[in-house]
Amino acid sequence: MMRVATLVLLSILSVGVAICSTSSSSEYNVHITSSLSSSETEALLTQGHDMRGSYGLYPGFVVVVNPAASFPFSLEFVHRVESNQRVVVIEGANKNSDFSATIMKACPSHVTALSCLGDACVIVHDSTPAAEAAFHACLPYDAELVALPLAPVARPAVFSVSDSDDDLPKVNSVIEELVKAVDSNQIHVHLDTLTSFHTRHSQSTGNNAPAAAIFIHKVFSENGLTASFQNFRSGYSDNVIGDLPGSTDPSKVVIIGAHYDCRMSTLNSNSSRAPGANDDGSGTAVLMEMARVLGKAKIRIPYTIRLVAFSGEEQGLYGSDFYAKLMKSQGVDVVAMIQADMVGYVRPNNQPSLALASRATTAALNNQLARIINQYLPSLPLGTDSGCCSDQQSFFNQGYAAALFVEQGGATVDPQYHQSGDLINRTGFSIQLIYLTTQAAIASALTLANLQ
C-alpha cells in the first residue's frame, strides 16, 4: 500500500454512549454526542462540518474536536464508547506530524480507538485503574494531556445500522452459502506461493513479478474466469484481470481489486527480497479465493464481477490509473470498485477487525458496504481508516463509486510494512482476517451485482 497520511483507527465495540462536553485551558473543546438521524447529519454537512467520510456509517458516537482559532481544523470520528472507557485528547508538544504512529507504537495494547490530525489525537482507552496507569505511562514524553477523561452517561443509543436497511435486499441464502465456502487453508496456499517469489516489485523481471502475474492468471483461469493480462507501461509487470460475465446485464461491472506488486523501503529497489505477505499479498489472496469460490459455484450473477490484480501500485497507482481511465473512456458502467489492501495484520492482544477507508472513497458506498457486512458477518468488528492511498483512488478520481478494505490501523501498525519480514509466519499476521475480508468481499460483490 502506498501511504501518505496519518492514521485513523476506529474500533466498533458493544453499544454504549457518552453525551457530555468539556473544555480545558489548552483551548480545545471536546464534545461527544449520540449519533444523529440522517437528516440531522445532512444538516451538519451543509453547515460546512468536515465529517471526513466517516460519519453515519456505523452505530456509534461523534467525537468533535474544535480547536482554537490558531488551529485551523476540526476533527471528528465515530466510535462506540462503553461505560468502562474514557475519552482523552492529547497534543504532541513538538508538532509531530506523525503523532498517531508514535502513539500506536508506544501504546498498542492500551488504545481501543484513535483519531489524529496533525499533532492532535482523540483517544479512547479503558478506564480501569490499571489500564489508565498503563496508558499514561506509555505516552511519549512529548505528549500533553489536553482534555480530562470524560465519563460516559448510560442511556440507550439512538441510531443503529439496521435503522437504514430498508433498501437492502433480504439476506440471500445463496450468498450465505458462498460466504461459508471460503477456505482459510486455500488462502494460506495462495499466500505460500505469492511469498515464494523473491520479490513482486513491479519493475522486477524473470521469476519475480512477471511469474507472479502468470500464477494469478492461472488461478483465475483454472477456476473458470475469463482471464487476461493487461500491459499498461513499459518496464512494468502486467495487470491481471479475471471476469465472471453477468447473466442478464453484463455491461454493469462490479470490480474487486488488489495489487500484487510489493516493495522494500527503497521504492525503486527491484531486486531486494520483498515477500509482501500483507502488502498486498493479503488482498491478492482475497481475489484468488474469490475466484475459487465464485468460479466453482456455477451460479447466474446478473452483473459482471471482475477481479483485477493491479501492478504499479507502489510506484503511484500506475496500473489502476491506466485501467480506470480506460474504463471511463470506453463508457463502462462500473457499479462499484472495492479494493482490498493490507488486510492481514492484527495488533497483539486484538481481535481481527476490518476498516473501510474514508479518504478517496465514496461515502454512500461505504455506508452500503457496512450494512451488507453487518447482514452477513454481524460479528466482524468494522471501523474506518483515514489513510491513503490504494488503487480505489484511481476509480474515485474518474467519478466511480469506490471503497477500500484495510486492516484496522492501516499500514503504520504493521511493523513489517515494506520490509523483508513481511511474511506469513510471524507475530500478528492473520489468515483469519484475510478469511473474514474474503467473506465480506464475496457478500459485497454479489449484493452489488444484484444477485437476488
N, C-alpha and C positions, 0 to 999 in steps of 0.2 A: 504494500500500500504506500502511496505517495502521501506524506503528511506535511501540512504547512501551518497548522493551527494548534492552539491549546486544547485541552481535553475537557469534555463534559461527561460525567458519569451519572446515570440515574438508575437507581435500583428500585423495582416495584416490589413492595412488601405487603403485608396484610393490612387491612383497612384500619385507618386511624385518622385523626385530623387535628390540626392546630389552627386556631384563629386568634392571633394576637399581633401586636406591633410594639416596637421599641425603637429607641434611638440612643446614640452614645455621643460622647464628646468628639469622636473621630469624624463626625458629620455624616455618618451613614444612617439611613432609615431602613429598617428591615420589616417587611410585612409578610405574614403568612396567612393566606386566605383559603377558604374552601373553594373547590372548583366551581366554575360558573357555568351557566347554561350556554348553549351555542350562540344564542342571540346576545348574551352579555359579553361573550368572548369577541364576537364580531364588533361590538361597540368599542371594546378596548383597542382592537386593531385599527378601527377607523379613527381613533383618537391619537394614533401615532405611536403606540407602545410597540417596542421591539420584542415580539414573542419568540424570536429565534427558532421558529419552526417546530417548537416542542409542545406548545400549549394545546390542550384538548385531545391529545392522542390517547391518554391513559387515565384511568381513575386516579386521582391524587390531588395535590395542592400546589398552588402557585406561590413560589417564593420570589418576591420582588425586592431587589436591592436598588435603591435610588441614592446614588452618591451626591455629595455636594457639587456645586457648580464647577469646581475645579476638576471634577472627574466626569468627562462628557460621555457617559454611557449609563444604561441601566441593564441589569442582569436578571433574568427570570428563568425559572425552571420548574418542572413538575416532579413532585415526589410525595409519596405517602409517608406521613410521619406517625410513628407509633407512640404510644403513651410512655414507653421507656426510652425515648430518644430525645436528643436536644439538637437545636439548630444554632450554629455559630457562624459569624463572618470573620475572616481573618484577612490581613493585608500583608503582602511582602514588603518590608521596610526598604528593601533595596530595589524596588520596582522590577522584580524578576519577571520577565515576560513569559517564562515557562514555569510559573509558580505551581500550576496544577501538577505537573510531572514531579516537581520537588516534593509536594505533599504526598503524592501517591507512592513514591519511593520510600519516603520516611515512615508513613503510617498506613501501609497496605491493609493491615488487618483491623484497623480501628475506624475506618471511614466507610459508611454504608452508602453515602451519596455525596457527590462533589460537583460543583459547577463553578467554573472560573472564567474570568475575563480580564486579561492583563494580569495585574498583581493582586486582584481581589478574588476571594473564594468564599462561596457559601458551602458549608459542610454540615451534613447530618451524621451524628455518631451516637452510639449507645450511651445512656446516662447513668448506668450503674457506677458506683464509686470507683471500682477497679478500672472500668472502661474509661471513665473520664480522666483518671490519673494517668493511664497509659497513653491516652490521646494527647494530653497536654505535654507529656514527657517526650513524645515522638516528634512534636512540631519542630521545624527547622529554627535555628537561632534567630533568623531574621523575620519570623512570623509574629505579627502583632494581633492579639485578640481584639477585634473591633466591636463586636456585639456580645453581650452576655447571653448564656443559654436561654432559650425560650421554652417555657413549659407548655406542652400541648394541652388543649382543653378537650375533654372527652365529649364528643357529640357525633351523631351519625354523619357519614359522607352524604353529599347532595348530588353526586354525579358518579356514574359507573359506565363502563364500556357498553353494557347491554342497553343503556338508555338510547343509544344511537344506532341500534342494529336493525331497524325496521326495513332498510333497503338491502340487507344482506340476504342471500339465499339461505334456506334452511340447511342444516348440516346434511351433507351428501354422503350416503353410505359407501359409494364407490371411492370418494376421496378419502374417507376414513380408512378403508382397507388399504389404499395405496400408501397412505401415511404410515400405516403399520408395517408395510412391506420393506421399509428402509432397513438395511442390514449394516450394523456397525463393523462387522468383520470385512464386508466388501469395501467399506470406506478405508479401513486400515490397509487392505490390499492395494487399493489405488494409490494411497499415500506412500506405501513402501516403494512403489515403482517411481512415483514422481520425485521422491527424495533421493533415489539411487543415482540420478543424473548428477554429475559433478557440479553443474550449475544450469539454471534455466534462464540465464541472463539473455535478454532479447537479442543482443549482438553476438552471442556465442555461436559456435559452428559445430559441425560434426555430431558427435554423440552427446549433445547437450540440448539446447532449446529446440533445434530442428527435430531431434529424436523424440523429445517430449511431445511436440506437436503431432508427430506421427502416432505416438501412443494414444493420445487423446482422441485423434481421428479414428483409430482402430476401435476404441471403446464405444464411441458413438455409432460407428458403422455396424459393429457386431451386435448391437442391441436394437437394430432396425431403424435407426435415424438416417436421414439423408445427410451425409457428412461431406464437408468440403473445406478446402484451405482458401485463405484469402491473403494475398500479398498486399501490403499497404505501404511499405517503404523499403528501399534498397538497403541491404545490410541487416535487416531485422527478420526474425522468425515470423511465420505467418500467424494470423488469427485462425482459429479452428471453429467451424460452425456445424451444428447438428440440428436438423429440423424434424419436428413431428407435425406434418401438414394438417391443417384444420379440415374437418369433415364437411362443414356446411358453409363456413365463411373464412377460407384460408387466407384471405387478404388482410385480415386482422391478425396482428402478431404480438404475442407476449414474449419478451426477451428476458432470459435469466443469464446473467453474466458473471464471470470471474476473470482474473488474469493469472495465467500460468507462468509468466515470467517472474523472475526474482532477482535479487541483487545483494551485494555486500554493502558495507557502509560507504565505500567508494563507488559512486554512481556508475562510472564507466569501466570498472574492472570486470571484464567479461571472461576472465579465466580463473578467478578466485573461487574457492569452494563456497557454494551458496545453495544449500538444500531447500530452503524456502518452504518448510513444512506448514507453517502458519501463514506466511505472507508469500504467495497466496495459494499454497498447495491445499489449504483447507477449503477455500472457495471452489477451487478446481475439482476437488474430490466431491463437493456437493453436486456439481454439474454431472460428473461421471456416474454417481449413484442415482441421480435423477434420470439419466439416460437408461440405466439398467431397469429401474422400476417402471418408468413410463413406457419405455420401448417394448418391454415384455408384457405389458398389460393388455395390449391389443384392444384398446377402447377408442371410441369415436369422440374426439375432442373438437368442439365447434370451431375454435380459433387455432391458428398455428402457434405452437410453443417452440421457441428457438433457443437453443443453448449455445452460448458463444464464449469460448476461452480466448481472451484477448492477450496479445503481446504488446510490448512497448509501453505498458502502464507506468513502469517505474521511471522511464525517461520523460514522461509528460503526457500520458494518456494517448499516445500516438495511434495505437491500433483502434481504440474505441472512437477516437475523434474522427478518423478516416471513415469508420463504419457508420457512425451516427450521421455524419454529413451525407454519406451515400444514401442512407435510408431517407433522409429529408429531401434530397434532390430527386429521388425516384418517387416521392409521394407515398411512401409506405406507411400504412396505418399502424403505428406501434401503439398498442393499447397501454402498455406499461413496460418499463425496463427496471429489473431488480438486480442489483449487484451483490455478490457475497464476497467480502474481502476481510481476511483475518477473523475467522470465526472458530479458532481452535485453541485459544488460551484462556485459562481461568486462574485468577489470582489464588494463592494458597488460602485455605480456610473459607473459600467462597464456593457457592454452587454455580453450575453452568447457567449463564444468562445471556440473553441476546439484546442487542440495541438496534434501533433504527436511527440512521444519521439524520440530522436536521439541516445540515448545510448542503446546498446544491441538490436538494431533493424536493419533491412535491408534497406539500402538507396533506392534501386530500388523499393522495395515495398512501402516505404513511398512516393516516387515520384508518383507511380501509384495511391495510395490511395488519395493523394492530388488532382490529376486530376479527379478521379472519383467523389470525393466530390464536386469539382468545377462544374462538369457536372450537378449533381442532387440537390445540395444545394449551388448555387453560392453566396448566401448572407451570408453564415455562415463564420464568421471570423476564419481563420485557421493559426496556428503558429506551433512552435516547442518547446520542453522542454527537457533539458538535465538531468533531474533527473533519479533516479534509485531506485528501481527495481520492476518489477512485473513479472507475470507468462510468458510473452512472452520471457523473457530471457532464460527460460528452453528450449524452442524450438530453439531459436537462438544458444544456446550452442551446439545443436545437428545438426546444419547446415541447419535448416529450415528457410525459409523466415518468418520474424516476425515483428510485429508492435504493437504499444501501443497508444491507445486513452487516453488522460488525459486532465483535465481542464487546462486552461491557468494558468501557475504559479505552478501547481502541489501541492504537499502536504503542503508545507510551507505557502501557502496563506490561507488555511482553519484554522481558529483559534480553531476549534473543532477536529482537527486531533488527533486520538487516545484518545478521551475524551468522557465522558458520555453525553456530549452535542451535539454529532454528531447525530442530529435529523432532521426530515423533516421541522418542523415548527420553523424556526429560520432565522435570517437575513443572506442573502447570499445563502441559499440553493435554488437550481434552478431546478424545474421539467422541465422547458423549455430546459435547457442544456441537460438533460438526454433524453428528447424527440428528440432533434436535433442529439444527438450522436446515438440514436437508428436508426434514419433515415439514418445517414451516414453509420452505420454498415450494414443495410439491403442493401443499394445500393452497398457497397463494396463487401459483401458476394456474392450477386447474380451475380455481374460482374465477380468476380474471379472464380465463379462456372460455368462460361461460358454460362449463360442464354442469348440466342440470341433473 
